[in-house]
Amino acid sequence: MIVENDQENTVIAQVSNAFSVAVIDVAKTVDGSGADLPNVVGKSFEVTVTCQIETQDEARISVIATLFSGPVTVKDGETIRVKDSSGNDVKLPKGAHCFAVETNTSGANSHTVNYDSFDNAAIVGSSEAEQVLTLSVTNTFDEAFIVIKKKVVGDTSHKGPFTFEVICAYPDGTAGVFPRFKLKAGQSIRMRVRAGAECGADEVGGGRQCAGDHRRYR
């Protein structure tokens, strides 16, 4: 803006309009006593990220408009930058509210999201520098233990060893087969599994009548 006066001096005023821009990251953490179990390590999780802004419609009535909504697949320890359908970073203006909802927990016993709704959202503030909004999602997996014990009834002359197989079904619809192992009569083995698993133990081969045990472990 240039202002002139009759004293022939000129004053120049520079006016800057700051336009805030932000990008979004999704950070995943897996914790709990069962986080290091083989059927937990390396799992993928799906999160739906939504960014909205409060604006006005043609009648000047306040409405919430959606700027972006889409899925993000992430694994433990990863931080994923949210992209649009063209593969570009999603960029958001000042006042945008971003939050996440986990749509696939992969059978976690519990999960939390630091920003999980429009009212509890990461909000783009005023800044001339690009901002990074981080949506943190944590999944907790608990451990449980099963004990397999061999008992022989009737003809006790055969002491083994006997071969066993344990199969567990997990809440996310997957299954795990443990390596076969041997037990003699009176011996037992303690095995670590995911809490919430439904496990069954069966004796393999031998040609003798046996009864397996199937139950849920929490």
C-alpha positions as CSV (number, residue, x, y, z in Angstrom):
1,M,0.0,0.0,0.0
2,I,1.5,3.4,-1.0
3,V,0.5,6.6,0.8
4,E,1.4,10.0,-0.7
5,N,1.1,13.5,1.0
6,D,1.7,17.1,0.0
7,Q,5.2,17.2,1.6
8,E,6.5,15.0,-1.2
9,N,7.6,12.1,1.0
10,T,6.4,8.6,0.4
11,V,5.7,6.0,3.1
12,I,5.5,2.3,2.0
13,A,3.7,-0.2,4.3
14,Q,4.0,-3.9,3.6
15,V,1.1,-6.0,4.6
16,S,1.5,-9.8,4.9
17,N,-1.3,-12.3,5.0
18,A,-0.1,-15.5,6.6
19,F,-1.7,-18.6,5.1
20,S,-1.2,-21.7,7.2
21,V,-0.6,-25.0,5.7
22,A,-0.4,-28.4,7.5
23,V,0.3,-32.0,6.6
24,I,-0.7,-35.1,8.6
25,D,1.2,-38.1,9.9
26,V,-0.1,-41.3,11.4
27,A,2.2,-42.9,14.0
28,K,1.6,-46.5,15.2
29,T,2.8,-48.0,18.5
30,V,2.1,-51.6,19.6
31,D,2.6,-52.3,23.3
32,G,1.5,-54.7,26.1
33,S,2.9,-57.9,27.5
34,G,2.1,-59.7,24.3
35,A,3.5,-57.2,21.8
36,D,6.6,-59.4,21.1
37,L,4.6,-62.5,20.3
38,P,5.3,-63.9,16.8
39,N,1.7,-63.6,15.7
40,V,1.7,-59.9,16.7
41,V,5.0,-58.7,15.3
42,G,4.7,-57.3,11.8
43,K,0.9,-56.9,11.9
44,S,-0.8,-54.2,9.8
45,F,-3.5,-51.9,11.1
46,E,-5.9,-49.7,9.2
47,V,-6.9,-46.2,10.3
48,T,-9.4,-43.9,8.7
49,V,-8.1,-40.3,8.8
50,T,-10.7,-37.4,8.5
51,C,-10.0,-33.7,8.2
52,Q,-12.9,-31.2,8.5
53,I,-13.4,-27.5,8.8
54,E,-16.2,-25.3,10.2
55,T,-17.6,-23.0,7.5
56,Q,-20.8,-21.5,6.2
57,D,-23.1,-22.5,3.5
58,E,-24.9,-20.2,1.0
59,A,-27.5,-19.3,3.6
60,R,-24.6,-18.4,6.0
61,I,-25.5,-21.3,8.3
62,S,-22.5,-22.9,10.1
63,V,-21.7,-26.3,8.7
64,I,-18.8,-28.8,9.0
65,A,-17.2,-29.6,5.6
66,T,-15.0,-32.6,5.0
67,L,-11.6,-31.7,3.4
68,F,-10.3,-35.2,3.4
69,S,-11.2,-38.7,4.5
70,G,-9.4,-41.9,3.7
71,P,-7.7,-45.1,4.9
72,V,-4.1,-45.4,6.0
73,T,-2.4,-48.8,6.6
74,V,0.4,-48.7,9.1
75,K,2.6,-51.1,11.2
76,D,4.2,-50.9,14.6
77,G,6.9,-48.2,14.7
78,E,6.0,-46.6,11.4
79,T,5.0,-43.0,10.9
80,I,3.1,-42.6,7.6
81,R,2.5,-39.3,5.8
82,V,-1.2,-39.1,4.7
83,K,-1.5,-38.9,0.9
84,D,-4.4,-38.0,-1.4
85,S,-5.6,-40.2,-4.3
86,S,-2.9,-38.8,-6.6
87,G,-0.1,-39.7,-4.1
88,N,0.5,-36.1,-3.0
89,D,0.7,-34.9,0.6
90,V,-2.7,-33.9,1.9
91,K,-2.4,-30.1,2.7
92,L,-4.8,-28.4,5.1
93,P,-5.7,-24.8,5.8
94,K,-5.8,-23.0,9.1
95,G,-8.7,-24.1,11.3
96,A,-8.9,-27.7,9.9
97,H,-9.6,-30.4,12.4
98,C,-8.0,-33.8,11.9
99,F,-8.7,-37.0,13.7
100,A,-8.5,-40.8,13.2
101,V,-10.6,-43.9,13.8
102,E,-9.0,-47.3,13.8
103,T,-11.1,-49.6,11.6
104,N,-8.9,-52.7,11.9
105,T,-7.3,-53.3,15.2
106,S,-5.9,-56.7,14.2
107,G,-7.3,-58.3,17.3
108,A,-5.7,-56.0,19.9
109,N,-7.1,-56.3,23.4
110,S,-7.5,-52.5,23.5
111,H,-6.5,-49.4,21.4
112,T,-6.3,-45.7,21.8
113,V,-6.1,-42.7,19.5
114,N,-4.9,-39.3,20.7
115,Y,-7.2,-37.4,18.4
116,D,-10.4,-39.3,17.7
117,S,-13.2,-36.9,16.8
118,F,-13.9,-33.4,15.5
119,D,-14.2,-32.1,19.1
120,N,-11.0,-33.9,20.1
121,A,-8.9,-33.1,17.0
122,A,-5.5,-31.9,16.0
123,I,-6.2,-28.4,14.7
124,V,-4.2,-26.4,12.2
125,G,-3.1,-23.1,13.8
126,S,-1.5,-19.9,12.6
127,S,2.0,-20.4,11.2
128,E,4.1,-19.2,8.2
129,A,6.0,-22.5,8.3
130,E,4.4,-25.8,7.3
131,Q,2.9,-27.6,10.3
132,V,2.8,-31.4,10.9
133,L,-0.2,-32.8,12.7
134,T,0.5,-36.2,14.2
135,L,-2.2,-38.7,14.9
136,S,-0.9,-41.4,17.3
137,V,-2.6,-44.8,17.4
138,T,-1.6,-47.3,20.1
139,N,-2.7,-51.0,20.2
140,T,-2.2,-53.1,23.3
141,F,-1.8,-56.9,23.1
142,D,-1.9,-58.9,26.4
143,E,-0.4,-62.3,27.0
144,A,-1.9,-65.4,28.4
145,F,-0.5,-68.9,29.3
146,I,-1.7,-72.4,28.6
147,V,-0.5,-75.5,30.3
148,I,-0.6,-78.9,28.5
149,K,-0.3,-81.9,30.7
150,K,-0.2,-85.6,29.7
151,K,-2.2,-88.0,31.8
152,V,-2.4,-91.7,31.0
153,V,-5.4,-93.8,32.3
154,G,-6.2,-97.4,32.0
155,D,-3.2,-99.2,30.6
156,T,-0.4,-97.2,32.2
157,S,2.4,-99.4,31.0
158,H,3.0,-97.0,28.0
159,K,4.7,-93.9,29.4
160,G,5.4,-92.2,26.0
161,P,6.7,-89.9,24.8
162,F,3.5,-88.7,23.1
163,T,3.5,-86.1,20.4
164,F,1.2,-83.0,20.7
165,E,0.0,-80.2,18.4
166,V,-1.5,-76.9,19.7
167,I,-3.6,-74.6,17.4
168,C,-4.9,-71.2,18.5
169,A,-7.6,-69.1,16.9
170,Y,-7.3,-65.4,17.5
171,P,-10.0,-62.6,17.7
172,D,-8.9,-61.1,14.4
173,G,-9.8,-64.4,12.6
174,T,-6.2,-65.6,12.2
175,A,-4.8,-68.8,13.5
176,G,-1.5,-70.0,14.9
177,V,0.0,-73.5,14.8
178,F,2.7,-74.2,17.3
179,P,5.6,-76.5,16.6
180,R,4.8,-80.1,17.7
181,F,6.3,-81.3,20.9
182,K,6.6,-84.5,23.0
183,L,5.5,-85.2,26.6
184,K,5.8,-88.3,28.7
185,A,3.1,-89.4,31.1
186,G,2.9,-87.0,34.0
187,Q,4.9,-84.2,32.1
188,S,3.5,-80.8,31.3
189,I,4.5,-77.8,29.2
190,R,3.6,-74.1,29.7
191,M,3.1,-72.1,26.5
192,R,2.7,-68.3,26.0
193,V,-0.2,-67.1,23.7
194,R,-2.2,-64.0,23.0
195,A,-4.9,-63.2,25.5
196,G,-8.3,-63.9,24.0
197,A,-7.0,-66.8,22.0
198,E,-9.1,-70.0,21.7
199,C,-6.6,-72.9,21.8
200,G,-6.9,-76.6,21.3
201,A,-4.3,-79.3,22.1
202,D,-4.5,-82.7,20.3
203,E,-2.3,-85.8,20.5
204,V,-0.9,-86.7,17.1
205,G,-0.7,-90.4,16.0
206,G,0.0,-93.2,18.3
207,G,-3.1,-95.2,17.5
208,R,-4.5,-94.8,21.1
209,Q,-7.7,-93.2,22.2
210,C,-7.1,-89.7,23.6
211,A,-9.1,-86.7,24.5
212,G,-8.0,-83.2,23.5
213,D,-8.7,-80.0,25.4
214,H,-10.1,-76.9,23.7
215,R,-10.7,-73.7,25.6
216,R,-10.4,-69.9,25.5
217,Y,-7.5,-68.1,27.3
218,R,-8.0,-64.5,28.5
